């Protein structure tokens, strides 16, 4: 089976089209601090607007636990969407109630409404199939077709992602099609050399990805908090750095398998060690195998890769034809510990091939550090979904759209 795309829905002029986006953006005091996911939804929304569809945008935002919570309202998102689309966007103060019904009924061809946060309704994420399907049935009454374009949630069996797609004629939007094309290139047809850069806090979050990609890649660069579990697996002391002791044997197994397969796992040769986990903590650079020899002894905490490692990682990235990066190299939120992440991001912009930022914290990092989306081959909108795809898992939100 192949993925059903927009063309499979036929003419959508005058049709009420529900678009399941992923507009789960970060907010601070009601202001969007990163509108990347809103901008990623524009190609599909503009395509539907231009076709004369009556567009009903739905999404979740945060974790409001199945009840209305003003801090998770999508109203700021609707306002930003209106700016980006350069046309009015109506906002319904509920999802399937009177406000949504009235707003949808008032739509003319080419107009857009955003309905309130899906997760204000407990049925959206319910583990009870009957409860979830009942909510999907209410959503279905708003539209004639569903376009699923929230790649960040396709790994979830949720009412608007899975059950609604079984009720209404449904297809994938342009964002999902793009994401799948990139992920397919990463797993099935990568140009070589192929380098994967893994960071973030925990090895346990990346176990499936490492296992699935080891037979497919030439090199894995390891940074972030997870690097300390790798160092410890080699017998090095890591002070008070983040360490998953229960993963040491697993990591040793990966190191052994990599050697057998001829895959290079590159670990840092130097790290930035701090006295404490804080933005203004005293810090110094030491050899990766001598963390406890820093001024802070056994209480030292590794918070970034060192400059020598950053330069080596950058060279490896620039020398590759395909690069997938997921997870920052350090605590990039603190300027003193952002250099490693910035070096990786800069190198990724210089790849003469496909350079992919794997969503989540990596996407947030590149924007916070001053990079723009168009500097990269692709920035994924779905960290968790991307990782599960790269682990070889089946994603219910894609399977229901015909992807096999």
N, C-alpha and C positions, 0 to 999 in steps of 0.2 A: 504494500500500500504506500501511496505517496501523500505528502502533505497537501491538504486542500487549501488553495490560495484564494484571493479575492475574486479571481475570474470565475471560480466555480459557483459563485452566488448569483451570476447573471446580472441583469440590470438592477441597480439599487436606487434608481431615481424615484423619489417619493416614498421610499421604504424607510421604516424606522429601524435603524441599525444600532444595536448595542455594541459598544467597543469596550472590551475589558482591557484597560491599560494598567500599567504599573506606575502609579504616580506617588509612590511611597517615598516622598522627598523629605529631607531633614528640615525641620522648622525651629526657629528660635524666636520666641516672643511673637509668634504668629507670622514670621517672615521666612520665606524660603531661602535657605543658605546655599543650596546647590540644586539648580533646576535641570540638571542633565537628563533626568528621566522624563520630565515634561517635554523637553525639546526632542527627545528620542521618539515621542509619540506623534510628532507633527507629520511625517510623511504619510502615514496611514490616514490620519484625520483629514489632511488636505486632499488626499485622493478621494475620500468619501464625500467631502464637501463639494469638490469639483464635479462629482457625479450626480449631485443633487440629492444625496441621502439626507435623512433627518437623523442626526447623530446624537446618541445617548452615551455619554462617557461615564464609565464606572470604574472604581478602583478602591483599594484599601489604603489606609495610612496608619502606621503604628499598630499598637496592640490595645485597642480599647475594651477588650473583654466582652464583646457582644452587647454593649449598651452605649447610647450616645455619650460622648465626652467632648466638650467644646475644644479642648487642646488638640484633638485629632480631626477637626473638621477639614473638609476638602475645599472650603470656600477660598482660602488663599491660592490654592492651586487653580481653581476656576478663573480667578482674576488674572493669574499669570498666563494661563492658556489663552485668555482673550487678547492679552498683549501680543503674544507670540503668533496667534492666528490672524491678528489684526482685524478682528470682527467681534461683535458682542457674543458672550457666552453666558447663557442662563445658568442659574444654580438652584437646585432643588434641595430643600432643607431636610428631606428624608430620602430613603432609597426606593421604597416600594409603596409609600403612602400617598396621601392626597397631594402633597406638594409635587412629588415626582410625576404622578399621573397628569396633573394639570400642566406642568411644564412640558411634558412630552406631547400632550394634546395640542399645545400652542405652537409647536415647531412647524416651520415652513421648510421647504426644500433647501438644503445647504446650511441650515442652522444647527446649533450645537447647544446641548445642555449637559452639565455635570451634575450627577446625583450624589447625595451625601455618602460618606464612608460606608462601604459594604460591611465592614466589621462592626458597625453599630447594630448589626443584626446577628444574633447568635447562630442562625442557620448557616451563615457563610462558611464558618470553620468547624461546624459540628462534626463529631465523629460518628454520629447517628445518621445513617444513610437517609432515613425517612425524613428527618428534620432538615437535612441539607437539601434534599430533593424538593421539599415543600417550599423552601425559600427560593430555589431556582425556578420553580413554577411561577412564583409571584414576579420574579424578575422577567420571566419570559413574556408576561402579559404586556410589558412595556414595548417590546420590539417584534420585528418580523424576521430578523436575522441577527447572528452574533459574529462579530469579528474579534478573535482572541489575539491580543497584541501585547499582553503583559508577560514578557519572557521571564521576568523575575519570579513568577509564581507558577510556572508550568510544571514544577516538580511537586506541586501540592494538589491533593484531591479536595478541592473546595467548590462550593456551589457555583460561583460565577466562572470558574476555570474549567470544571469538568462536567458537572450535572447540567448546566445551562446549555453546554455544547451538544448534549444528547437530546435536548428538547427542541431547540431551534436549528434551522439550517445554519451551519457554522463553517468558518474558515479562518486560517491564520492571516494576520496582518503583515505588513511589509517589514516591521521590526523583527518579528519572530522568524520570518523567512531569511532575513539578513543574518541573524544570530546563528541559525542552523547552517547556513552556507559557510560561515567562518568556522564553526565548531567541526563541521565535516572536514574542512581543510586541515584542521589541527589534528584530527584523529585518523583520517584515511589517506589524505594526499599531501602531506607536508613537504615543502621544499627543504632541502638539507644544505647546511647543518641546521638542526632543529634543537633549540634551547628552551627549556622550561625554567622559569624563575619562581621559586616558592618562598613566601614569607608569612607574615602573620604570627599569631601568638603560639598556636598549638600544632604539633605534629599530628595529633589525633584528628584534626579537621581535614588533613590532607592525605590520610592513609590510602583512601580509595584511588585518589588521583595518582599518587606515586606508583601504586601497584599497576594501574591500568596503563600508565604512560611509559613505564620503564622499558617495555619492549618496542616502543615507538619513537623514542627520542635519542639524541646524541649526547645531551648534556643536561644536568639539573643543577642549578645554582640555588643554594640554601641560605636564606637570611632570616631576619625577624626573630621573634622569640623562640621559634622552633629550632633554630640553629644550635641552641644550647643542649637540647636533647641529643642531637647528632654528635656534638663534641663530647658529651658525657658518655655516649655509646662507644667512643674511641678511647675512653679512659681518662679524659681531661676533667679537672675540677672546674666548676662554673660559678663558684661563689653563691650568691643569692639570686642568680638569674633564674628566669622561668625554666622549670625542668619537669618533664613528665616521666617519672621513674618507671611507670608501668609500660612505657613504650620503648624502653631501651633495647629489649630483645628484638622487637619488630624492626627498629631502625638498623640494628646490626644485620638483620636478615636482608634489608634493602641494600645496604652497603655491599654485602656479599653478592647479591643477585646482580647488582650493577657491574661489579667486577667481572662476573661470569659473562654478562651480555656485552661487555665493552662499552658500557655507558659511563660517562664521567660524572660523578657527583662531586661538585666543587663546594667546599666549605670555606668559611672566612679564615684568613690568616691573621687578621687583627679585628678587634672590637672596641667600641667605645663603652667604657665602664663608668658607672655613676655611683655616688654615695647613697642615693635614694631615688625613688621614682617620683621625680618632680621636675618641672621645667627649668628651675634654676639650680639644680643639684650640681655640686662639684663633680667633675668628670675628667677622664684622661683616656688616651688610647693605649692599649696594650696588645701583646700577641695573644691570639685566640687560645693558645695552649698555656697561657700564664695569667689567667684572669685573677687568681687569688694572690698574685704577686703585685697587683696594683696597690695604690696607696690605701685602698679601702679594704684590703684583705678579703676574708671570706664573706664580708657583708656587701661587697661590691655587686652591682646589678648591671648586666649588659643591656644597653638600650639602643644600640645601633651597630651596624657593621663599620669597620674602620676605613680610613681613606685608601689604604693599600688594596683592601678587598673591593671597595667600591670601584676603583680603577680597573681591577682585574675583571670584575663582573661586567663593567661597561664595555671592555674590549671584547669579551666573549659574546655579548649581545650584539654589538655592531658587526661582528664577524659571522653572524647567523643569517639565514634566509627566512626562518620561521621562529618566532619567539612568542611564548605565552607566559604572561606574568600574573600571578595572583598572590597578593599579600605584601604589605610594606616591609621594608628592610629594617625598620626601627620604629621608635615612637615618634612618627612624623609630626604629630600634633604639637610637640615641643620643638621649637626651632633648633635647639642645640643638638637634637638627635634626628634630624630630618635629612642630613646630607647623603646618607646611603640610598634612601628612597629617591631623592632627587637625581642622583647619579644614574640610577637604573632607569628612571623615567626619561631622562635626557637621551640616554643611549637608545632607548626604544624608539624615540622619534627619528633616529638616524638609521634604522634597519632598512636595508635594501631588499625588502620583501614584505612579509606579513608580520606586523607587530601588534599583539593583542593585549590589551589591559583587561584582566579578568574580572571586572566588576567589583562590587563591595567596597572594602576599604581602599583598594588600589585605585579605583576610580575617584573616590573622594580625595585621595592623596594627590593625584596629579592635578586636580583642579585647585586644591588648596595651595599647592606649590607653584601655581601660576601658569600651568600648561593649559592649552585649549584642546578640545576634542579632535579638531581637524589635524592636529600634529601626529596622531596615531593612526595606524591602519584600522583599528577598531577598538572601541571601548564597550565592553559588554554591560548590559543593564541588569544582568542577573548573576550575582556572585554564586549563590547556592545552586541555582539551576545549572549554571555553567559547569560547576564542579561535579555535580551529579551526572551530567551528560558525559564529561570527560572520565568519570569513573565507570562508564558503560552501563549506567542504570537506565531503566525505562522511566520516562516522565509522563505521568497520566495526562497532563494538560496538552501534551503533543500527541499521544496515542489516540485521544478522542478526536483529534483533527486528522487522523489518517496516517500519522507518522509511524513507521515501523522500522 
